[in-house]
Amino acid sequence: MERTGPPARFTGLLAVCSAALLAAAGLVASAPAATAADADLARNGGFEAGLDGWTCSGGSGAAVSTPVHSGTKALKATPAGSDNARCSQTVTVRPDSTYTLQAWVRGDYVYLGASGTGTTDVSTWTQSAGAYTQLGTVFKTGSATTSVTVYTHGWYGTSAYYADDLTLVGPGGAPATVPAAPAGLRAGTATSTSVPLSWNASAGATGYQVYRDGTRVQSVTGTSATVTGLTASTAYGFQVSAVNAAGESAKSAAVSATTTSGGGQEGGGGDLPAHALVGYLHSSFANGSGYTRMADVPDSWDVINLAFGEPTSVTSGDIRFSLCPVAECPGVESEAEFKAAIKAKQAAGKKVLISIGGQNGQVQLNSTAARDTFVSSVSKIIDTYGLDGLDIDFEGHSLSLNTGDTDFRSPTTPVIVNLISAVKTLKAEYGDDFVLTMAPETFFVQLGYQYYGSGPWGGQDPRAGAYLPVIHALRDDLTLLHVQDYNSGSIMGLDNQYHSMGGADFHIAMTDMLLAGFPVAGDQAKVFPALRPEQVAIGLPASTQAGNGHTSPAEVTKALNCLTKKTDCGSYQTHGTWSGLRGLMTWSINWDRFGNWEFSKNFDAYFGN
C-alpha cells in the first residue's frame, strides 16, 4: 500500500523469456504426426465470419480485411494500459490426447496459448513480427479434460497485433456423457457456522453441485467447497454430484459433520462483529491525506492496522515501528497518548494490529536467523503498544517462489517457509485471541489461477501466486484475508474472462475466487480450497487519491449485493451466495477522512451500523 499519491500500476503479469531461450526453443513447436482421426477443431480460426466463436477482452478485437495471411479477414486486437487484448474460444477435446495449436501472427509481443489443459498449460510468443510469422505449440490433455481454451493476446499498452489461420489439430471431443458420481467426499474441521468439504474429481465433469440434507446449496467448478450459514451444535449430511453438458450424475455417498458450539471463532478475533470495517492508519509517516490521531478514529472502524512496521534492511527480519516525527506530522500525539488511545479502542471492542510491510517495507526472511529476528522484533512491537495481532502486507519483491517450487501445498522456498514458521510461532505465543490478517495484491493471489511462480520451465514472474502457500498453510489461524482489489492489472476470473478494476464486476470476480476456490495454474489436481466467508473482506481504496481502481459507493453496494444476496451481479455468475462475508477493508482511514468519510459512511449505511 502506498505512502504517497496514486502508485504506478503494475502492468506485467509475467516476466519476459530471454531471446536466447526463444531462439533455442523456436517459434513453432514440432508437431506430432497427424492421424486420420485428427481434425482442426478451432471454430472460425481464419476470422472469415468475423469474431464468431471468439471473445475478446474489453472489446479489443475486430475482424479486418487487411493485413491478412490468407482469405479475406484476420483478427486485429488492440491492447490498452490495463488490457492485453486477449481473444479466446473454448474447444471440446478428448482426455489424454495430444493437440497442436498454431497461428500466423503479426505485431509486437504477440502470444498464442492454451489453458485448462489439465496438464501443463502452454504458450509461445514473438517479440516482433513485421510480417506474418507462424507460432505453434503442443500440449496433452489431462485424464479428465474435455475442453480447453485457446487464446491470443498482446501486451499491455503496446500497439495492435494481428492473428490469422489459427488451428487446433487433434482428435475431436467425444459427445459428452453424464459423469460418474464423485467419490471420496470428506468433511474438514467444522466451525460453529460452516463445514469445509472436498472430494475426488469425476472424469468429464465441468462442475459440481453441493447438497446439504438433500437440498442443493452450492455450485462449484473445483473439488472443494465450504458450506456456510449453519447452526451451532447441529449435525448435517452432505452429498455432491458432478455435472457437464450431458447432465447431472447421481449424488455421492453422504458424509456427516457436526458444527461446533460457537464458543469462539477459529482464526482469532472471536469478538469481531459479523460485518467488520478494516482500515489502515498512517501512524508512522505523513502524506497528502493528513495525520489522524488514534483517538480521532471514528467508531465505524472495527480493525485498525497501524501502517507500518518496516525492516532495518530487506533481509534482516528486524521490524521497527515508531510514531510519525513531529517535523512531518505536527499534530502527532505523544507515545503515552497513543497507547492510551489504543486501550480505549480495545475497551470499545476494536482490534488494533501492527501492519508489516507496505510499499517501502520489503521483507525477505531468507534465513532462520532472519525468521527468529522477525518473531522477536514483532513481539516487541506488540507488547510495547499492547496490540491485538499482526497484519501481513508484504508487497513488491518480499515474496517470490524459487524455480521448481510448484506446489502451494508443500512450499520449499525459504522466504515462504520461514514466514509461515514465524507467524505460527507468534500465534502460539499469543494464543487463540491473536488476530492475523493479510493484505496481498491480486498478482500474488488470484493471478495464481493462471500462473504460479516461474512455471514448470521457468521464464514466468516468480512472484505470481506467491501468497497462496502462505494463506493455505495459515488458513486455520487466519482471521481475515483482504486482497487489495486495486493497483492491479486485469485478472482472469473463474469465468475465464479478464476483469478490470474500478467497478463491481472486478470485486465480485476476485472475491468469488476466494470463496469458491480454484485450480492453481489450471491444474485440477492442485486446487486452492475456498476460505470461509467470515475470513474474507474486500479491499478497496477509500478515495481517488488513495490508489488506482477507486470504486464508487454505488458500485461497492452492487458488489456486496451480488456476493451476499446474489442480486446486482451483472454478467458474472458467482459460485455461491455468502451472507457471512466479513466486510470491507480500505486504504486508508486517513484517505477516508480526507474524502469526508465517504467510504465508511457507505459501509455503515449498507450494514445498518
N, C-alpha and C positions, 0 to 999 in steps of 0.2 A: 504494500500500500504506500501511496506516495506522500512525501512530506510537503512538496510544493504544489504547483498547479497541476493541470491535467497532464498525465505522463505520456510518454511515447508509447503507442500501442504496438504490441508485438504483431508482426505480420508474417513470420515464417513458422510453419508447423514442423518442418523437417530440415535438418542440415543437408546441404547440397553435397552429393557424392563428388569425389575428385574426378578430374578429367582423365587421369591415368586409369582409374577404376573403370570408367566408361569405355576407354579405349580397349582395355583388356577384355571386357565383357561383350562389347559390340552392341550396336543399336538394335539389331534384330536377333532375337533368340533363335537358336537352332530348333526347328520344329520336328517333332516325331513324324514318322511316315504315316500318311493318312490311310485309313482303311475304307472299305466300301460303305461301311455304315456311318462314316463321318459326314457331317454336313456343316454348312455355315449357319449358325444359329442366331446371329445378330439380326435384329429387325431394322430395316432401313439404314443399313450401315453406310450406304452411299448418299444418304440425305436427299434422295430424289423426291421423297414425299415430305419434304420439309423436316420438321422436328418430330414427326410421328414416331412414337415409341421412345422418345428421348425426353429427359427432364434436365433443364439447365438451371443452376443456382442463380437466384437473383435476377431472372430474366436476361441472363448474359448471352444466350445463344440465339443464332438465327441461321437459316439456310440462305446461302448466297450463290450467285451464278458465276462469280469469279473471285479469286482464282480457284480452279477445281483441279483434282488429279485425274478424274475421268468422269464421264457423264456430264450432266448439266448443273449439278448442285454440289455444294460442300458445306460443312459446318464452319461458321465464324463465331467465336466466343471471345468476349472481351472482359478481362479481369478488372476489378476495382480495388480500391485500397484495402477493403476488408473481405473481398470475394475473389476466389481463384478461378471463377468461371468453369465450374465442374459440370460436365454434361454426362449423364449416365442412363443406363437401362438395365433392368433385371431380366436375366435369361434363365430358362429352365434347363437343367443339366442332369446328368446321371451321377450317382455316388461312385467313388473310387475310379474316376475316369480322368484321362489326360486331355487337355484342351490347349489350343494355340490361339493366342489373341494377337492380331496385327492391325495396324492402321497406317495410313500415309498422313503425315503432319507437316505443318509449315509454321514457322514463327520462333520466338524465343521462349525457352523454358516450357516446353510442351511435354505433358506427361500422359502415359497410357497405362492403365492398370485394371486389376480385378480384385474385388473384396468379397468377403463372405464365402471364401472357397472351402472353409472347413479344415484347411491345412495351413499353408503359409500364403497369405495374400501377396500379390506380386505387383510391381510397377516398373516401368522403364521411362526414360526421358531423353530429350535432346536439349542441349543448351542453346543452340542457334541453328535454325534451318531456313536459309534464304529461299530454298526451293523445296518442293515436297520430298520428304525423307520417310522411309518406312521404319516404324518402330514395331517391335514384336517381343512377346514373352510367352512362356509356357507354364502351366500350373496343373496340379492334380487336385481333384475334389476329395473331400473327406467322406467317410463311410456313411454319414447321414445327410450329406449336402445334396439338395435338389434344385437349388437356384444360386446364381452368383450375380453380382453387379459389376458390369464393365463400365469404364469411365475414361474420359479425357479431362484434363484441366491444365490451365496455365499457371502463372504465378502472380501473387498479389501486386497490383499497381503496374504491371507490365502491359505491353501492347497486346492487341488481339492476336489470337492464334487461329489456325485453320486445321481441320481434320476431314479426311475423306476415305472412302473404301475401307471401313472398319469391318473386320471379320472375326468371328469366333468359331473355330473349326474343331469339331469333336463329335462324340455320339450324342444324339438328341435325347432329351429327358423323356423317360417313360411316363405314360399317363399316371397321374398321382393316384395313389391308393390310400385308404384310411390307415393311419399309423397304428401300431400296437399301443396298448395301454402302458403308460410309464411304469417302470419298475424301480424299486429301491427308495420309495418315498420314506423320508425320515424327518423328524422334528428336532430342531435345535433347542437351545436354552430359552425357555419361555420367560416373559416378563408378566407384570400384572395385567397388561393390555394387549400383548402381541405374542405371536408364535412364529419363529422362522422355520421355513420348510425348504427342503432340497430333494432332488430326485435324479435318476439317470435319464439321459436323453433317449428319445424314441426316434428310430430311423425314419426319415421323411417328414418329421414334424416341423411345422413352421411356427408353432406357438403352443401354449398350454393353458388350460382352464383349471382354476383352483376352486375347490368346493369345501365349504365348512358345514358340517352336519347336513349334507345333501344340497345345500344352496350355493350356487356359483357366486364367488365374491371377488375374484380377480382374473384377469387375462394377462399373461406374461409371455415374453419371447425366449427367455433364458430358462435354466433349470433350477431356479430358486425363487422364492417369494416370501414376504413377511406379511402375515395376516394380522391386521390391527383392529382397534376398536372393540377389543374383547373385554369381558368382565372378569374381575379378580376372583381367584379361587374357584375357577369353573373349568370343568372338563369339556373338551371339544374333540370332534372327529374330523379328520381332513382326508380328502382324496384329490387326485389330479388326473386330468385327461389330456390327451395330445390331439392337436388339430392341424389340418392342412387344407388345401383346396378341395380335397375329396370329402372332407367331413371330420367328425369328432370320434375319437376312439372310445372304448369303454373306459370307465373310471378305474383307477388303480386300486389296489388293496388299501384299506383305510389305515391310518395311523392316528393315535390319540395323544393328546397333550393337555396338561392342566396348567392354567395360569397361576402365577404366584399371588400371595395375599395382598400385595400392593403396599407393604410397609416401607418401601424405599424405592429409589429409581436407579436402575443399572446405569453405570457410567458416571455416577456422582451428580451432585446438584439436584438432590431429590425434591427440594422445595422450590424449584423453578416454576413459574406459572405455566399453565397449559400452553399459552401462546406468549412467547417472550420476544422482547426487543433488545437487540445487542448492538452496541456502538463502541467505537474506538475514541478514546480521549487523548488529545495531543498533550501529554503531560511533560515530555522531556525536550520539546522543541517548539519553535514558533513557525507559522506560515501565514498566508493571507487570510485565513479563517479567523484569526484572533485566538487569544488564550481563554480557556474556560476553566474556572476553578472547580475542583471536585464538589465542593458544597453547592455550586450553582447548577449542577447537572439535574435536570427535572426528574420527577419520579417515574416518568414514562419508561425510563431505561432500566431494564432488568439485569443486564450483564454489561459491565463497564470494563473494557480492555484498555489497560494503560499502554500507550504507544510512546516509545518502545524500549525494551531491553535489548542492548546490542553488544556484540563481542568486542573484546580488545583487539582481536585480529580475526581473520576469516577462519583460521583453523585452530585457534586457542581453546574454544569452548568456554572461555571465561566471559560470562554475561554480566554487564553492568547496567544499572539504572539510576538516574538522578533527575530531580525536577529541573525544568527549564531555567536557565540562568536569568537573573533579574534583568540583565542587559538586553536579552532577547524578548523576555516576557515581563514587562513592567508590573503586571497585575498578579504575578505568581504568589501563591500563598507560601507560608513557612512550612518546613518539614512537619512540625508539630500540628499545624492547622490541617495539612494534607492527611496525616494519619488519623486525626480526629474525624475528619470528614469521611474517610473510608469506613471507620467504625460506625458512623451514623448511617451510612448507606446500608451496611450489613445489618444493622439493627432494624432497618426498614425492609429487610428481606432481599436486598440486592446482592449480586455477586460482583466482586472486583478481582480481576485477573491481571497478571503481567503478560503482555504480548511480546514474544521474542521474534525479532527479525525485521520485517518491513522491507521497503525498497533498498535502504542503505545497509541493513544488518545482515549481510551474508554470513551464514553459519554452516561450516562443514566439519562434522565430527569424524575426521579421518582415522582417529586412533582411539584406543580405550582410555588413554590419558586425557584426551580432549573430552571424551564422554564423561569421565568422572569429574572433571573440572566443571563441565556443564551442570551436572547434578548439584554439586556443592554451591556453585555460584547462583543458580536459580533458587535453590533452597534458601540461601541467604537473603535474596530479594523478597521472597515470600514471607519469611519470618520477620524481616525488618519492617515491612509495611502491613503485616497481618492479612495477607491476601488469601483468596479462596481457591486459587489454582493457576493454570497456565493456558495461554493461547499460543499455538504454533503458527506463525505467519512467515514461514520460510519461502523466499522468493528468489528470482534470478537464478544463480548457479549453486544455491545451497544444496539442492537435491538433484542428483543425476544417477543413472544406472551404468555400471560397468558393462562392457561388451561381454555377452554370454550370460548376463543376469536376465533371464527371460520369463521367469515365473513369479508373479507378485505374491504368491502364497508361500514362497520359500526364498526370500531375497538373500543375496550374498555380498552385495556392495557394502563396504564398511560404513559410509556415511548414512546409509539406510539402517543397517543392523544396529549401529551404535545409537542412533536416535531412538529407535524402538526400545532398546535396552534402557536408555536414560529415562525415558518417560515412564516405563514400567517401574523403575526404581523410585521415582518421585511419587507415583501412585501408591506404591507400597508404603512409602514413608509417611504420607499424609492420610491414607485410609480412604474409606468409601465416600467421604464427603468432598474429596478432591475433584474440582471441576476441570475438565480437559476439553478445550475447543481447538479447532483448526480452521485456517482461512487460506486454503490453497487457491491458485489461479486455475482456470479451466484447462490450460495447457498441461497441467500436472495431474489432472483427474479425468475429465470427460474425453480429452483427446486420446486417452488410453483405449477407447473403443476402437480406434483405427490403428494407432501406433503405440508401441511400448518399448521404451529405451531405444537403443541403437538398432534394434531389429535383428533378425536371425543372421544377416550378413554384414551388419554394420552400415554406417552411412546416414542413419536417421539421427535426429537430435536426441541425445541420451537422456534428456530431461522429460521427454514425452511420457506421461502417465506415472512419473516417478513418485508421486504421493500415494499411489494405490497400495503398495506394500505396507506403508506406514499406517494408513487408515485401516487396512484389513487386520493387521496384527494388533491394533489397539481398539478395535471396534467394541469390545466388551468394556473398555474403560472410557470410551468416548462419550462425552456429554452432548456436544454439538459439532457438526460439520457445516460451515457456511462458506461454500465456494464463492470466490469473487466473480460474479457474473458481469464483469466489466473489465476494461483494458484488455479485451480479448479479440482475437481474430474469429472468423466464422468457424463453428464447430459442428461436426456431424452428430445428429441425434439418432435415436433408435429407429426412426423412420428412414434412415439412410439418406436424409437430406441435410444440407448445411443450414445452420441457423445463425443469425447475426444479432448482436447485442442492441439494446435500446428499446425493445418492445416486449410485450407479454410473452410472445412466442419463444423468445430465447430463454427466459426464465422457466417456462413450462417444460421445454425440451430438456434443458440442463438438469432440472430438479427431478424430472421423471426418470432420468438415467440413474440417479442415486437411489430412488425409491423402488425401482424395478430391478436393478442390477443389469449387468451387461457383460458379454464376452470380451475379454481383453485382447486387443489386436485381432478381433474377429474370430478368435479361437474358442469354439463352443466347449472345449474341454477345460477352459480356464475362465470361468465365469466369476466376475466380481459380484458377490452377493449383495442383495438390497440392504440398505440401512433401515432401521426403524424410523418412522416418520417423526417421532419425538426427538430424534438425533439430528434432524436436518432443518436448517434455516436458509433462506435465500439471501445472498449477499449483493448489495447494490450501493452505488454512490448516492450520497444524500442530496447532491446538487450538481448542476452542470460544471461547477468549478472543481468538484471533488474528484472527477475522473471521467474518462471516456465511457460512454454507454449509459448515461443517466436515463432513467425511466420515469416517465410522468406518473403522478399518483393514480390516474385513471388506468394506466397500463399495469401498474403494480396490483391494483384491485382485480383486474382481469386475470392476472396470473394466479392470485390467491383463490379466486372463484373457481378456476379450472382445476387446480390441484386439490382443493378441499371440498368442492361441491360438484365438479365436472360440468360446470357451466362456463360460458365465455371462452371456450377452448380454441376457437378459430379452426384452422385446418389440421392442427396437430392433435392426434388421438393419444391420450395418456394411457398408461397400462394399469391404472387403478385410480382410486379416489382416497385421499388421505386427510381426513378431518383432523388428525392429530399432528399435522405438520407444525413444527415448533414455532416458527415465526420468521422474522426478518433480521438481518444484520446490515449495518451501514458503515461506510467510511464517509463521514465520521460524525461524532457528536458535535464537534466544533463546526464542521461544514453545515450541519443541520441548523445550528444556531444562526450561522451566517445567512441561511435561507429562511429565516423566520420560522424554524421548526416545521417546515412543510412535511418532511418525511415522517417524523414521529407523530404528528397530528393525524396523518393518514392512517398510520398503524393503529392508533388509539380509536379512531372512528370505526375502522373495519372490525376490530375485535371487541368493541364496546367498552374500552378501558376508561 
